[in-house]
């Protein structure tokens, strides 16, 4: 399906009779789920209204979900929900009484535009909450911040609609046996509206005139004194609450599963015009670890020869490439990545070279596409993959890129590298590569014992959605996963997780809430297709680094970056801006440091542009206190005169 609004769909989540749900990413590569009203329901006004009202009702419900963006006036209305708050798109359809089916069943489930839909459920009135996009420059791709309360557009109420009249179904061959059934209707409200100002008890009761007392009332005096003290205390507290650099905010060690705050929550202790936007532990861990991610590309060139005669089976050399992820372990350019990616075994290299040659033969019409696998199986046992000389090995080149990467890129910003040491596939399948560039942001390795079953982690690695292999665009992808169990791959015990990022994520990392590496991503040999759902323990990486004489260490700039992030997440914009500016200068590849620095500067500017109301409340409190004192003295004088 084509993109909707500012989102690009990545994977179908499911389908129901009135629409589809999708995984999608926005312009900053933040993951969302999108519900799209589709088919016959998209052109049916009662269903459009029900879709709109259900989204708004969910946003207002205490246990509901707020959407981050929506377009209810589109030809196919849609609503987007942040992924850290769960499957919002699925829940919206469930609110309408629709259960999602596998995406493959769309032809049998979704009622087409030419069909007829049944009555929708009775709409529920509601208004969107913090779902209006804001203007201005977008936040960094790793910054999942919500819209500050003072920037939100006031919600527009949606009028309550009466349930539409029944529609007689028309003949529709594809789905005639599966019309849309309405959700459970809301019971009609036969009770007349309650007047909130009505009261069954008479509010003003006649009372007898009390006897006039002599002297001041002690209770009244006590109340007025308390009010004076309270007003003075309030003025003092307000005057002392304007320290912009006072740290506050959520605990960054909160679990990924429970750390996402409500979109409209405010950071305690910070005023609306200087407060930090609420954040999740996922965002903080991502901000810490993501700058160290490296896109690794290895190129291998050699000759395919007959194993007995050494005669070339192709007159020209064959070149194939492997792509994976990696991560920097110190500022000198030392990178840990996947072993088979940068130095495949002879059998693996020969197989890849034969597939490359076979595809060339298919393009030349000398081999059919259906016969490619058979060609490789036949040649695999009778060929060798060597250098230009039969006695020399095939050659290889390795490079790394940071942030957004491009395939087949030989020049800058690709950084040349050299393989230092490799662990065999059964011993951990890791490698150390030395890039020819220093001043790189590094990540910290976690404890050797690693996460246990049930642990919630953040997976990071490179991924592409491009179909063209040669010049594909790769970006850092993150996903929250859970450890499901353990298993053996050779002599190494690995943890298995319940999801993966894609085929190029091997060599990537799994991090905990503090942003430390707790596992290196590898293919799971026990899984169908070898999905990248196995985590090599940190102990294997530490052992490999020791053998290569490499230490995992954070530079002064790395530590300053983490201090600057702490300041940004706790609303201390001035400190964050100065620290992150120094990091951006010391580590040019750390684009997140530049992005968060700019965000801190924008927040400072916003605070400076707002009129400073700090003196006004103190004056008001003081005036109220003085008025109360004068009133108290006047009352005492009047009673004395009586």
BELHU-V850967 format. One record per backbone hydrogen bond with DSSP energy under -0.5 kcal/mol. NH is the residue of the N-H (numbers start at 1). CO is the residue of the C=O. E is the energy in kcal/mol with one decimal. If there is no record, write none. Layout:
NH;CO;E  NH;CO;E
This chain:
4;7;-0.7  7;4;-2.3  8;25;-2.7  9;7;-0.5  10;23;-2.7  11;23;-1.3  13;21;-2.7  14;21;-1.6  15;101;-2.2  16;19;-2.8  19;16;-0.6  20;36;-1.9  21;14;-2.6  22;34;-2.3  23;11;-3.4  24;32;-2.5  25;8;-1.9  26;30;-1.6  29;26;-2.0  32;24;-2.8  33;81;-2.5  34;22;-2.4  35;79;-2.7  36;20;-2.9  36;34;-0.5  37;77;-3.1  38;18;-2.2  38;36;-0.6  40;111;-2.1  41;38;-0.9  42;39;-0.8  43;39;-0.5  43;40;-1.0  44;41;-1.0  45;43;-0.7  48;44;-2.2  49;45;-2.4  50;46;-2.3  51;47;-2.6  52;48;-2.2  53;49;-2.8  54;50;-2.3  55;51;-1.8  56;52;-2.1  57;53;-2.6  58;54;-2.3  59;55;-1.7  60;56;-1.4  61;57;-1.5  64;61;-1.7  68;80;-2.2  69;80;-1.1  71;78;-2.3  74;71;-0.7  77;74;-0.5  78;71;-1.3  79;35;-2.0  80;69;-2.9  81;33;-2.9  83;31;-1.8  85;82;-1.4  86;83;-1.8  88;86;-2.0  91;87;-2.2  92;88;-2.1  93;89;-1.6  94;90;-2.0  95;91;-2.1  96;92;-1.1  97;94;-1.7  98;93;-3.0  101;15;-3.3  105;102;-2.0  106;103;-1.5  108;105;-0.9  109;105;-1.8  110;106;-1.6  111;17;-1.8  112;110;-0.5  115;112;-2.0  127;56;-0.6  133;131;-0.5  143;140;-2.0  144;142;-0.9  145;143;-1.1  146;278;-0.6  151;148;-1.5  152;148;-0.6  152;149;-0.8  157;155;-0.5  158;126;-0.7  159;157;-0.6  175;172;-0.6  176;172;-0.7  176;173;-0.6  178;175;-1.9  190;188;-1.0  196;194;-0.7  198;195;-1.6  205;203;-0.7  218;216;-0.5  221;217;-2.0  222;218;-2.3  223;219;-2.4  224;220;-2.3  225;221;-2.3  226;222;-2.3  227;223;-2.2  228;224;-2.2  229;225;-2.4  230;226;-2.6  231;227;-2.7  232;228;-2.3  233;229;-2.5  234;230;-2.7  235;231;-2.2  236;232;-2.1  237;233;-2.7  238;234;-2.6  239;235;-2.2  240;236;-1.6  241;237;-0.5  241;238;-1.1  244;242;-0.9  246;243;-1.4  247;245;-0.5  254;251;-1.7  258;255;-1.3  259;255;-1.0  261;259;-0.6  265;262;-1.6  267;276;-0.6  270;267;-1.5  274;271;-2.0  275;271;-1.3  284;280;-1.7  285;281;-2.6  286;282;-2.5  287;283;-2.6  288;284;-1.9  289;285;-2.3  290;286;-2.6  292;289;-1.7  293;290;-2.0  294;326;-2.7  295;401;-3.2  296;294;-0.6  296;324;-2.5  297;399;-2.2  298;322;-3.0  299;397;-2.8  300;320;-2.8  301;395;-2.1  302;318;-2.0  303;386;-2.5  305;303;-0.6  305;384;-2.7  306;311;-2.8  307;382;-2.9  310;306;-2.4  313;304;-2.6  314;304;-0.7  318;302;-3.2  320;300;-2.2  322;298;-2.6  324;296;-2.5  325;506;-2.5  326;294;-1.7  327;336;-2.0  328;292;-1.8  329;334;-2.8  330;334;-0.9  333;330;-1.5  334;330;-0.5  335;433;-2.9  336;327;-2.5  337;431;-2.4  338;325;-0.7  339;429;-2.0  342;338;-1.2  343;339;-2.3  349;345;-2.9  350;346;-2.4  351;347;-2.1  352;348;-2.3  353;349;-2.3  354;350;-2.2  355;351;-2.1  356;352;-2.1  357;353;-2.5  358;354;-2.8  359;355;-2.2  360;356;-1.6  361;357;-2.1  362;358;-2.0  363;359;-2.3  364;360;-1.6  365;362;-1.5  366;361;-2.7  367;361;-0.9  371;368;-0.7  372;369;-1.2  375;371;-2.1  376;372;-2.2  377;373;-2.3  378;374;-2.2  379;375;-2.0  380;376;-1.8  381;377;-0.6  382;379;-1.0  383;379;-0.6  384;305;-2.4  386;303;-2.5  386;384;-0.6  387;389;-0.7  387;392;-3.2  392;389;-1.8  395;301;-2.2  397;299;-2.1  398;417;-0.7  399;297;-1.9  400;415;-2.2  401;295;-2.0  405;474;-2.6  407;472;-2.3  409;406;-0.7  410;408;-0.7  414;411;-2.0  415;400;-3.2  416;414;-0.5  417;398;-2.6  418;434;-1.5  420;432;-3.3  421;432;-1.2  423;430;-3.6  427;424;-1.9  428;425;-0.8  429;424;-2.3  431;337;-2.0  432;421;-2.8  433;335;-2.9  434;418;-2.9  435;333;-2.9  435;433;-0.7  436;416;-2.5  437;435;-0.9  439;331;-1.0  440;331;-1.1  443;328;-2.0  446;517;-3.2  450;447;-0.6  454;483;-3.0  455;452;-2.0  457;455;-0.5  457;481;-2.5  458;511;-2.3  459;457;-0.5  459;479;-3.3  460;509;-3.0  461;477;-1.9  462;504;-0.6  463;475;-2.1  472;469;-1.1  474;405;-2.7  475;463;-2.4  477;461;-3.5  479;459;-1.8  481;457;-2.5  483;455;-2.5  484;496;-3.1  485;496;-1.2  487;494;-2.1  489;492;-2.8  491;426;-2.9  492;489;-1.2  494;487;-3.1  494;492;-0.6  495;535;-1.8  496;485;-3.0  497;533;-2.3  498;482;-1.4  505;502;-1.5  507;521;-2.6  508;505;-2.5  509;460;-1.9  510;519;-2.4  511;458;-2.6  512;516;-1.8  515;512;-1.9  517;444;-2.7  518;510;-3.2  519;510;-0.9  520;536;-2.4  521;508;-2.1  522;534;-2.7  524;531;-3.0  525;523;-0.8  527;524;-1.5  530;527;-1.9  531;528;-0.5  533;531;-2.3  534;522;-2.2  535;495;-2.9  536;520;-3.3  536;534;-0.6  539;448;-0.6  540;537;-1.0  541;537;-1.0  542;538;-2.8  543;539;-2.3  544;540;-2.2  545;541;-2.5  546;542;-2.1  547;543;-2.1  548;544;-1.8  549;546;-1.0  550;545;-3.1  553;329;-1.6  553;551;-0.7  559;555;-2.2  560;556;-2.4  561;557;-2.2  562;558;-1.8  563;559;-2.0  564;560;-2.6  565;561;-2.3  566;562;-2.1  567;563;-2.0  568;564;-2.3  569;565;-2.9  570;566;-1.2  571;568;-1.4  572;567;-2.4  573;571;-1.6  576;572;-2.5  577;573;-2.8  578;574;-1.9  579;575;-2.4  580;576;-2.6  581;577;-1.8  582;578;-1.5  583;579;-1.9  584;580;-2.6  585;581;-1.5  586;582;-2.0  587;583;-3.0  590;587;-1.9  591;589;-1.9  594;590;-1.1  595;591;-2.4  596;592;-2.9  597;593;-2.0  598;594;-2.3  599;595;-2.1  600;596;-2.4  601;597;-2.4  602;598;-2.6  603;599;-2.2  604;600;-2.2  605;601;-2.5  606;602;-2.4  607;603;-2.1  608;604;-2.3  609;605;-2.4  610;606;-1.3  613;611;-0.8  617;613;-1.4  618;614;-0.8  619;615;-2.1  620;616;-2.5  621;617;-3.1  622;618;-2.6  623;619;-2.7  624;620;-2.7  625;621;-2.6  626;622;-2.6  627;623;-2.6  628;624;-2.4  629;625;-2.1  630;626;-2.7  631;627;-2.8  632;628;-2.5  633;629;-2.5  634;630;-2.6  635;631;-2.2  636;632;-2.3  637;633;-2.6  638;634;-2.5  639;635;-2.4  640;636;-2.2  641;637;-2.5  642;638;-2.0
